[in-house]
Amino acid sequence: MSVTTQDVAYIAELAKLRFTDEEMLTMTSELNNILHYVEKLNEVDTDGVLPLSSIHDPVNVLREDVLLPALSSGEVLQNAPDRQDRFFKVPKVIG
């Protein structure tokens, strides 16, 4: 596959870029070099190689859930600056 200057002009238009004629030729050459390199990857023997869905090992790094004793609502409300019955009382924030 080869990229032409018309292809580069079309891509530039889509990306809302402007190139001079010299830059257009440079971009055409660079894109062709990139595509040539990608075509070399097709020559690599990948038989027996499983496709990757991630570069990281699928390991769960989370700790086990451990049930710990919780504070009672009365103990929690003791530290509240303002409360009403068994609830925290906060300033109204919605008009």
Secondary structure, 3 states (H helix, E strand, C coil): CCCCHHHHHHHHHHCCCCCCHHHHHHHHHHHHHHHHHHHHHCCCCCCCCCCCCCCCCCCCCCCCCCCCCCCCHHHHHCCCCCEECCEECCCCCCC
